[in-house]
Amino acid sequence: MAEVVRVVEEEARRRNARVKEVRLEVGELSFLCEEQLRFAFEVLAEQSDVLRGSKLVIESVKAEIKCEGCGYEGGVRYADDFAYHFSPPILQCPECDGFDVRIVKGRGCIVKEIVIITS
């Protein structure tokens, strides 16, 4: 979150503006906790003259894979194991059970939009 805040601050200062809202796209395979992101943003924003009072909007991005074997493109399956505190994704093709899959969506954390107020 510190890097996100740094980038947003830099852009706002470059435009001589204050930030009203920051929109993030957070992939489910990034394993970033929304609650922790919000807390970190609030703490860091209060220390910034251009971010103080701004709002964080988080948009979750579902994971998608592509199977190089059969061509499947779509969502992933999740383990149903109570030993975990969450259901981890299984990076295996749900159609052919192959392991030659590539993650095509849901791994990043991207600043999608910054809403600013100019002076």
PyMOL commands that set and color helices and strands:
alter all, ss='L'
color gray80, all
select helices_A, chain A and resi 2-14+28-30+34-46
alter helices_A, ss='H'
color red, helices_A
select strands_A, chain A and resi 17-27+55-61+64-67+73-74+77-78+89-90+101-105+109-118
alter strands_A, ss='S'
color yellow, strands_A
deselect
rebuild
show_as cartoon
